[in-house]
Structure formats: C-alpha cells, structure tokens
C-alpha cells in the first residue's frame, strides 16, 4: 500500500544520507556530517514516516496518516464517542456570573 511505498522512499533517502555521512570523515567535515545527521533524524521523526512504520507493522497510525477509511468502522465508533450534552442557557448564565465574580 501507500504506507509501504512511502516508508521505502524515505528509507532510501536515509540510506543515501548515511552513505554520504560515512564518506565525510575527519575533523574538517564535522559540520557537514552533523547537518546530514540532523536531516536523517528529521526524516525519521516526521509524523508521516512514523505513521508509515506503524501501519507496516500492523499498528494504528498515531498522527492520522495512512488511515484505512471504512464506513463500517466510522459507524461503530460514533456511538461510543458520544458528545457531552449541550448545556442549558441557565447553567451558562451561572458560569458567566461566577466568572465575573472571580475576575473582581
């Protein structure tokens, strides 16, 4: 799927950067090595890459990328995730009065 393709693309980029880092030896290239290492860590820490890794392993994506959408799952989840009942205007007025008292 898309997650596997994305993960493979990013892994290829990371491997290329690692090869470049390996070639940059010595004290003279320390800044370049650290800059490329920073690029690698940014790629690995990106929310889309993290989700791709989780989906490939079979876990649920954390950041909402690569979610398999199905109406059956949405219908099952909607009754469980009930919204709190809307407050009546009287209770809202009481809260407003309490807030005004607290501000004084």
N, CA, C and O atoms as a GROMACS GRO file, in nm:
protein
  416
    1UNK      N    1   0.081  -0.121   0.000
    1UNK     CA    2   0.000   0.000   0.000
    1UNK      C    3   0.085   0.127   0.000
    1UNK      O    4   0.207   0.123  -0.019
    2UNK      N    5   0.019   0.238   0.021
    2UNK     CA    6   0.085   0.368   0.018
    2UNK      C    7   0.188   0.381   0.131
    2UNK      O    8   0.294   0.440   0.112
    3UNK      N    9   0.156   0.327   0.247
    3UNK     CA   10   0.247   0.338   0.361
    3UNK      C   11   0.378   0.267   0.333
    3UNK      O   12   0.486   0.318   0.365
    4UNK      N   13   0.370   0.148   0.274
    4UNK     CA   14   0.492   0.073   0.243
    4UNK      C   15   0.577   0.147   0.140
    4UNK      O   16   0.700   0.151   0.151
    5UNK      N   17   0.512   0.206   0.040
    5UNK     CA   18   0.584   0.279  -0.063
    5UNK      C   19   0.652   0.403  -0.003
    5UNK      O   20   0.768   0.430  -0.032
    6UNK      N   21   0.579   0.477   0.080
    6UNK     CA   22   0.634   0.597   0.142
    6UNK      C   23   0.753   0.560   0.231
    6UNK      O   24   0.856   0.627   0.228
    7UNK      N   25   0.737   0.455   0.311
    7UNK     CA   26   0.845   0.412   0.401
    7UNK      C   27   0.968   0.370   0.321
    7UNK      O   28   1.080   0.402   0.360
    8UNK      N   29   0.948   0.300   0.210
    8UNK     CA   30   1.061   0.259   0.126
    8UNK      C   31   1.133   0.380   0.067
    8UNK      O   32   1.256   0.382   0.060
    9UNK      N   33   1.056   0.480   0.024
    9UNK     CA   34   1.117   0.601  -0.031
    9UNK      C   35   1.202   0.674   0.074
    9UNK      O   36   1.315   0.714   0.046
   10UNK      N   37   1.147   0.689   0.193
   10UNK     CA   38   1.220   0.759   0.299
   10UNK      C   39   1.341   0.676   0.343
   10UNK      O   40   1.448   0.732   0.369
   11UNK      N   41   1.326   0.544   0.351
   11UNK     CA   42   1.440   0.459   0.387
   11UNK      C   43   1.552   0.472   0.285
   11UNK      O   44   1.670   0.470   0.321
   12UNK      N   45   1.517   0.486   0.158
   12UNK     CA   46   1.618   0.504   0.054
   12UNK      C   47   1.690   0.638   0.072
   12UNK      O   48   1.812   0.646   0.056
   13UNK      N   49   1.615   0.742   0.106
   13UNK     CA   50   1.676   0.873   0.131
   13UNK      C   51   1.770   0.865   0.251
   13UNK      O   52   1.880   0.921   0.249
   14UNK      N   53   1.726   0.796   0.356
   14UNK     CA   54   1.808   0.783   0.476
   14UNK      C   55   1.936   0.705   0.445
   14UNK      O   56   2.043   0.742   0.492
   15UNK      N   57   1.924   0.598   0.367
   15UNK     CA   58   2.042   0.519   0.330
   15UNK      C   59   2.141   0.603   0.250
   15UNK      O   60   2.262   0.593   0.270
   16UNK      N   61   2.090   0.686   0.158
   16UNK     CA   62   2.177   0.773   0.079
   16UNK      C   63   2.249   0.873   0.168
   16UNK      O   64   2.369   0.898   0.151
   17UNK      N   65   2.178   0.930   0.263
   17UNK     CA   66   2.241   1.025   0.355
   17UNK      C   67   2.344   0.956   0.443
   17UNK      O   68   2.450   1.012   0.471
   18UNK      N   69   2.315   0.833   0.486
   18UNK     CA   70   2.410   0.758   0.568
   18UNK      C   71   2.540   0.730   0.491
   18UNK      O   72   2.649   0.736   0.547
   19UNK      N   73   2.526   0.700   0.362
   19UNK     CA   74   2.645   0.678   0.279
   19UNK      C   75   2.728   0.806   0.268
   19UNK      O   76   2.850   0.802   0.275
   20UNK      N   77   2.660   0.919   0.252
   20UNK     CA   78   2.731   1.046   0.243
   20UNK      C   79   2.801   1.077   0.375
   20UNK      O   80   2.913   1.128   0.376
   21UNK      N   81   2.734   1.046   0.486
   21UNK     CA   82   2.794   1.070   0.618
   21UNK      C   83   2.918   0.984   0.635
   21UNK      O   84   3.019   1.031   0.689
   22UNK      N   85   2.913   0.859   0.588
   22UNK     CA   86   3.027   0.769   0.601
   22UNK      C   87   3.147   0.820   0.521
   22UNK      O   88   3.262   0.796   0.560
   23UNK      N   89   3.123   0.888   0.411
   23UNK     CA   90   3.232   0.940   0.329
   23UNK      C   91   3.293   1.066   0.388
   23UNK      O   92   3.408   1.100   0.357
   24UNK      N   93   3.219   1.136   0.471
   24UNK     CA   94   3.269   1.260   0.530
   24UNK      C   95   3.342   1.228   0.660
   24UNK      O   96   3.283   1.232   0.768
   25UNK      N   97   3.469   1.197   0.649
   25UNK     CA   98   3.546   1.162   0.768
   25UNK      C   99   3.637   1.278   0.806
   25UNK      O  100   3.663   1.368   0.726
   26UNK      N  101   3.682   1.273   0.927
   26UNK     CA  102   3.778   1.372   0.973
   26UNK      C  103   3.714   1.492   1.039
   26UNK      O  104   3.592   1.512   1.036
   27UNK      N  105   3.802   1.569   1.099
   27UNK     CA  106   3.759   1.685   1.175
   27UNK      C  107   3.704   1.795   1.083
   27UNK      O  108   3.617   1.873   1.122
   28UNK      N  109   3.756   1.800   0.961
   28UNK     CA  110   3.718   1.906   0.868
   28UNK      C  111   3.571   1.897   0.827
   28UNK      O  112   3.508   1.999   0.799
   29UNK      N  113   3.516   1.777   0.825
   29UNK     CA  114   3.380   1.757   0.776
   29UNK      C  115   3.277   1.740   0.887
   29UNK      O  116   3.165   1.696   0.862
   30UNK      N  117   3.314   1.776   1.009
   30UNK     CA  118   3.224   1.754   1.122
   30UNK      C  119   3.092   1.830   1.105
   30UNK      O  120   2.985   1.775   1.133
   31UNK      N  121   3.098   1.954   1.061
   31UNK     CA  122   2.975   2.032   1.046
   31UNK      C  123   2.883   1.971   0.940
   31UNK      O  124   2.762   1.965   0.959
   32UNK      N  125   2.941   1.927   0.830
   32UNK     CA  126   2.861   1.866   0.724
   32UNK      C  127   2.798   1.735   0.771
   32UNK      O  128   2.682   1.706   0.742
   33UNK      N  129   2.878   1.655   0.846
   33UNK     CA  130   2.826   1.529   0.899
   33UNK      C  131   2.709   1.554   0.993
   33UNK      O  132   2.606   1.486   0.985
   34UNK      N  133   2.726   1.650   1.082
   34UNK     CA  134   2.619   1.676   1.178
   34UNK      C  135   2.494   1.732   1.109
   34UNK      O  136   2.382   1.704   1.151
   35UNK      N  137   2.513   1.811   1.004
   35UNK     CA  138   2.398   1.863   0.930
   35UNK      C  139   2.322   1.750   0.863
   35UNK      O  140   2.198   1.747   0.864
   36UNK      N  141   2.395   1.655   0.804
   36UNK     CA  142   2.330   1.542   0.737
   36UNK      C  143   2.265   1.449   0.840
   36UNK      O  144   2.159   1.393   0.815
   37UNK      N  145   2.329   1.434   0.955
   37UNK     CA  146   2.269   1.353   1.062
   37UNK      C  147   2.138   1.415   1.110
   37UNK      O  148   2.042   1.345   1.141
   38UNK      N  149   2.137   1.548   1.115
   38UNK     CA  150   2.016   1.618   1.155
   38UNK      C  151   1.904   1.594   1.053
   38UNK      O  152   1.788   1.576   1.090
   39UNK      N  153   1.941   1.594   0.924
   39UNK     CA  154   1.842   1.565   0.819
   39UNK      C  155   1.785   1.425   0.835
   39UNK      O  156   1.664   1.404   0.820
   40UNK      N  157   1.872   1.329   0.867
   40UNK     CA  158   1.826   1.190   0.887
   40UNK      C  159   1.729   1.183   1.004
   40UNK      O  160   1.625   1.118   0.995
   41UNK      N  161   1.763   1.250   1.114
   41UNK     CA  162   1.676   1.243   1.231
   41UNK      C  163   1.542   1.313   1.205
   41UNK      O  164   1.439   1.270   1.256
   42UNK      N  165   1.544   1.420   1.124
   42UNK     CA  166   1.418   1.486   1.090
   42UNK      C  167   1.330   1.395   1.005
   42UNK      O  168   1.208   1.391   1.023
   43UNK      N  169   1.392   1.322   0.912
   43UNK     CA  170   1.315   1.229   0.829
   43UNK      C  171   1.253   1.119   0.915
   43UNK      O  172   1.136   1.084   0.897
   44UNK      N  173   1.331   1.066   1.008
   44UNK     CA  174   1.282   0.956   1.092
   44UNK      C  175   1.175   1.003   1.190
   44UNK      O  176   1.088   0.925   1.229
   45UNK      N  177   1.180   1.130   1.230
   45UNK     CA  178   1.086   1.180   1.329
   45UNK      C  179   0.962   1.243   1.268
   45UNK      O  180   0.872   1.285   1.341
   46UNK      N  181   0.955   1.251   1.136
   46UNK     CA  182   0.839   1.314   1.073
   46UNK      C  183   0.714   1.231   1.102
   46UNK      O  184   0.719   1.108   1.100
   47UNK      N  185   0.603   1.297   1.130
   47UNK     CA  186   0.480   1.225   1.166
   47UNK      C  187   0.435   1.126   1.058
   47UNK      O  188   0.384   1.019   1.090
   48UNK      N  189   0.454   1.162   0.932
   48UNK     CA  190   0.410   1.074   0.824
   48UNK      C  191   0.495   0.947   0.821
   48UNK      O  192   0.443   0.838   0.796
   49UNK      N  193   0.627   0.959   0.845
   49UNK     CA  194   0.715   0.842   0.845
   49UNK      C  195   0.682   0.752   0.964
   49UNK      O  196   0.680   0.630   0.952
   50UNK      N  197   0.657   0.813   1.079
   50UNK     CA  198   0.622   0.736   1.199
   50UNK      C  199   0.495   0.656   1.174
   50UNK      O  200   0.487   0.538   1.209
   51UNK      N  201   0.394   0.720   1.114
   51UNK     CA  202   0.270   0.650   1.084
   51UNK      C  203   0.292   0.539   0.983
   51UNK      O  204   0.233   0.431   0.995
   52UNK      N  205   0.376   0.564   0.883
   52UNK     CA  206   0.404   0.462   0.782
   52UNK      C  207   0.466   0.339   0.849
   52UNK      O  208   0.428   0.226   0.818
   53UNK      N  209   0.560   0.361   0.939
   53UNK     CA  210   0.623   0.249   1.010
   53UNK      C  211   0.520   0.172   1.092
   53UNK      O  212   0.522   0.049   1.094
   54UNK      N  213   0.431   0.244   1.161
   54UNK     CA  214   0.330   0.178   1.244
   54UNK      C  215   0.234   0.096   1.158
   54UNK      O  216   0.198  -0.016   1.195
   55UNK      N  217   0.192   0.151   1.044
   55UNK     CA  218   0.098   0.080   0.957
   55UNK      C  219   0.163  -0.045   0.900
   55UNK      O  220   0.099  -0.150   0.890
   56UNK      N  221   0.291  -0.034   0.863
   56UNK     CA  222   0.362  -0.150   0.808
   56UNK      C  223   0.372  -0.260   0.913
   56UNK      O  224   0.362  -0.379   0.880
   57UNK      N  225   0.391  -0.221   1.039
   57UNK     CA  226   0.400  -0.320   1.147
   57UNK      C  227   0.263  -0.374   1.187
   57UNK      O  228   0.254  -0.476   1.256
   58UNK      N  229   0.156  -0.307   1.145
   58UNK     CA  230   0.022  -0.354   1.177
   58UNK      C  231  -0.044  -0.279   1.291
   58UNK      O  232  -0.151  -0.318   1.336
   59UNK      N  233   0.018  -0.172   1.339
   59UNK     CA  234  -0.039  -0.092   1.447
   59UNK      C  235  -0.126   0.019   1.389
   59UNK      O  236  -0.126   0.043   1.268
   60UNK      N  237  -0.198   0.086   1.477
   60UNK     CA  238  -0.278   0.200   1.435
   60UNK      C  239  -0.188   0.322   1.418
   60UNK      O  240  -0.099   0.344   1.500
   61UNK      N  241  -0.209   0.403   1.314
   61UNK     CA  242  -0.128   0.523   1.296
   61UNK      C  243  -0.158   0.626   1.404
   61UNK      O  244  -0.273   0.644   1.444
   62UNK      N  245  -0.054   0.692   1.451
   62UNK     CA  246  -0.066   0.786   1.561
   62UNK      C  247  -0.114   0.923   1.514
   62UNK      O  248  -0.192   0.989   1.583
   63UNK      N  249  -0.067   0.966   1.398
   63UNK     CA  250  -0.091   1.103   1.354
   63UNK      C  251  -0.196   1.116   1.245
   63UNK      O  252  -0.215   1.226   1.192
   64UNK      N  253  -0.262   1.009   1.211
   64UNK     CA  254  -0.371   1.016   1.115
   64UNK      C  255  -0.332   0.997   0.970
   64UNK      O  256  -0.417   1.009   0.882
   65UNK      N  257  -0.206   0.966   0.941
   65UNK     CA  258  -0.165   0.938   0.804
   65UNK      C  259  -0.188   0.790   0.776
   65UNK      O  260  -0.178   0.707   0.866
   66UNK      N  261  -0.218   0.758   0.653
   66UNK     CA  262  -0.236   0.619   0.606
   66UNK      C  263  -0.346   0.546   0.682
   66UNK      O  264  -0.334   0.426   0.708
   67UNK      N  265  -0.453   0.616   0.715
   67UNK     CA  266  -0.566   0.554   0.784
   67UNK      C  267  -0.653   0.487   0.679
   67UNK      O  268  -0.686   0.547   0.576
   68UNK      N  269  -0.690   0.364   0.706
   68UNK     CA  270  -0.781   0.293   0.616
   68UNK      C  271  -0.922   0.336   0.651
   68UNK      O  272  -0.973   0.301   0.758
   69UNK      N  273  -0.985   0.410   0.563
   69UNK     CA  274  -1.119   0.460   0.593
   69UNK      C  275  -1.223   0.359   0.549
   69UNK      O  276  -1.218   0.306   0.438
   70UNK      N  277  -1.317   0.334   0.638
   70UNK     CA  278  -1.430   0.250   0.602
   70UNK      C  279  -1.552   0.300   0.678
   70UNK      O  280  -1.540   0.339   0.794
   71UNK      N  281  -1.664   0.298   0.615
   71UNK     CA  282  -1.785   0.350   0.678
   71UNK      C  283  -1.830   0.261   0.793
   71UNK      O  284  -1.892   0.310   0.888
   72UNK      N  285  -1.801   0.134   0.787
   72UNK     CA  286  -1.840   0.043   0.894
   72UNK      C  287  -1.769   0.079   1.024
   72UNK      O  288  -1.831   0.080   1.130
   73UNK      N  289  -1.641   0.110   1.015
   73UNK     CA  290  -1.568   0.148   1.136
   73UNK      C  291  -1.619   0.281   1.190
   73UNK      O  292  -1.632   0.298   1.311
   74UNK      N  293  -1.647   0.374   1.102
   74UNK     CA  294  -1.695   0.505   1.146
   74UNK      C  295  -1.828   0.493   1.218
   74UNK      O  296  -1.852   0.561   1.318
   75UNK      N  297  -1.916   0.406   1.168
   75UNK     CA  298  -2.045   0.387   1.233
   75UNK      C  299  -2.030   0.321   1.368
   75UNK      O  300  -2.104   0.352   1.462
   76UNK      N  301  -1.935   0.229   1.381
   76UNK     CA  302  -1.913   0.162   1.509
   76UNK      C  303  -1.856   0.257   1.612
   76UNK      O  304  -1.889   0.249   1.730
   77UNK      N  305  -1.769   0.347   1.568
   77UNK     CA  306  -1.703   0.438   1.661
   77UNK      C  307  -1.793   0.552   1.705
   77UNK      O  308  -1.779   0.602   1.816
   78UNK      N  309  -1.886   0.595   1.621
   78UNK     CA  310  -1.967   0.712   1.653
   78UNK      C  311  -2.053   0.694   1.779
   78UNK      O  312  -2.061   0.789   1.857
   79UNK      N  313  -2.119   0.580   1.804
   79UNK     CA  314  -2.196   0.570   1.927
   79UNK      C  315  -2.108   0.569   2.052
   79UNK      O  316  -2.150   0.617   2.157
   80UNK      N  317  -1.989   0.514   2.042
   80UNK     CA  318  -1.901   0.509   2.158
   80UNK      C  319  -1.851   0.648   2.196
   80UNK      O  320  -1.839   0.681   2.314
   81UNK      N  321  -1.823   0.728   2.096
   81UNK     CA  322  -1.769   0.861   2.120
   81UNK      C  323  -1.884   0.961   2.127
   81UNK      O  324  -1.901   1.043   2.037
   82UNK      N  325  -1.960   0.953   2.232
   82UNK     CA  326  -2.074   1.043   2.247
   82UNK      C  327  -2.026   1.180   2.293
   82UNK      O  328  -1.939   1.191   2.380
   83UNK      N  329  -2.083   1.282   2.235
   83UNK     CA  330  -2.051   1.418   2.276
   83UNK      C  331  -2.126   1.449   2.405
   83UNK      O  332  -2.236   1.398   2.425
   84UNK      N  333  -2.068   1.530   2.492
   84UNK     CA  334  -2.140   1.566   2.613
   84UNK      C  335  -2.266   1.645   2.577
   84UNK      O  336  -2.266   1.718   2.478
   85UNK      N  337  -2.371   1.630   2.654
   85UNK     CA  338  -2.496   1.700   2.620
   85UNK      C  339  -2.475   1.851   2.627
   85UNK      O  340  -2.401   1.899   2.714
   86UNK      N  341  -2.537   1.926   2.540
   86UNK     CA  342  -2.520   2.071   2.541
   86UNK      C  343  -2.577   2.129   2.670
   86UNK      O  344  -2.680   2.083   2.721
   87UNK      N  345  -2.511   2.229   2.721
   87UNK     CA  346  -2.555   2.289   2.846
   87UNK      C  347  -2.674   2.381   2.821
   87UNK      O  348  -2.689   2.439   2.713
   88UNK      N  349  -2.758   2.391   2.921
   88UNK     CA  350  -2.874   2.478   2.909
   88UNK      C  351  -2.829   2.623   2.926
   88UNK      O  352  -2.727   2.648   2.990
   89UNK      N  353  -2.903   2.717   2.871
   89UNK     CA  354  -2.865   2.858   2.884
   89UNK      C  355  -2.858   2.903   3.029
   89UNK      O  356  -2.777   2.990   3.063
   90UNK      N  357  -2.941   2.846   3.116
   90UNK     CA  358  -2.940   2.886   3.257
   90UNK      C  359  -2.805   2.853   3.320
   90UNK      O  360  -2.751   2.933   3.396
   91UNK      N  361  -2.752   2.735   3.291
   91UNK     CA  362  -2.625   2.698   3.351
   91UNK      C  363  -2.512   2.783   3.293
   91UNK      O  364  -2.414   2.811   3.362
   92UNK      N  365  -2.524   2.823   3.167
   92UNK     CA  366  -2.423   2.910   3.108
   92UNK      C  367  -2.423   3.046   3.175
   92UNK      O  368  -2.318   3.105   3.198
   93UNK      N  369  -2.544   3.097   3.207
   93UNK     CA  370  -2.552   3.226   3.274
   93UNK      C  371  -2.488   3.219   3.413
   93UNK      O  372  -2.421   3.313   3.455
   94UNK      N  373  -2.509   3.109   3.483
   94UNK     CA  374  -2.448   3.092   3.615
   94UNK      C  375  -2.296   3.095   3.604
   94UNK      O  376  -2.229   3.158   3.686
   95UNK      N  377  -2.243   3.027   3.502
   95UNK     CA  378  -2.098   3.025   3.484
   95UNK      C  379  -2.046   3.164   3.455
   95UNK      O  380  -1.941   3.203   3.506
   96UNK      N  381  -2.119   3.241   3.373
   96UNK     CA  382  -2.077   3.377   3.341
   96UNK      C  383  -2.072   3.462   3.467
   96UNK      O  384  -1.978   3.539   3.486
   97UNK      N  385  -2.173   3.449   3.552
   97UNK     CA  386  -2.176   3.525   3.677
   97UNK      C  387  -2.060   3.486   3.767
   97UNK      O  388  -1.997   3.572   3.828
   98UNK      N  389  -2.031   3.356   3.774
   98UNK     CA  390  -1.919   3.310   3.856
   98UNK      C  391  -1.787   3.364   3.802
   98UNK      O  392  -1.699   3.403   3.879
   99UNK      N  393  -1.773   3.366   3.670
   99UNK     CA  394  -1.650   3.418   3.609
   99UNK      C  395  -1.634   3.566   3.640
   99UNK      O  396  -1.523   3.612   3.669
  100UNK      N  397  -1.743   3.642   3.634
  100UNK     CA  398  -1.735   3.785   3.663
  100UNK      C  399  -1.696   3.808   3.808
  100UNK      O  400  -1.618   3.898   3.838
  101UNK      N  401  -1.751   3.728   3.899
  101UNK     CA  402  -1.716   3.740   4.040
  101UNK      C  403  -1.569   3.707   4.062
  101UNK      O  404  -1.501   3.773   4.141
  102UNK      N  405  -1.521   3.605   3.994
  102UNK     CA  406  -1.382   3.564   4.010
  102UNK      C  407  -1.287   3.671   3.958
  102UNK      O  408  -1.178   3.688   4.013
  103UNK      N  409  -1.326   3.742   3.854
  103UNK     CA  410  -1.240   3.845   3.796
  103UNK      C  411  -1.226   3.964   3.890
  103UNK      O  412  -1.121   4.028   3.891
  104UNK      N  413  -1.331   3.994   3.970
  104UNK     CA  414  -1.326   4.107   4.062
  104UNK      C  415  -1.237   4.070   4.175
  104UNK      O  416  -1.216   4.150   4.266
   0.00000   0.00000   0.00000
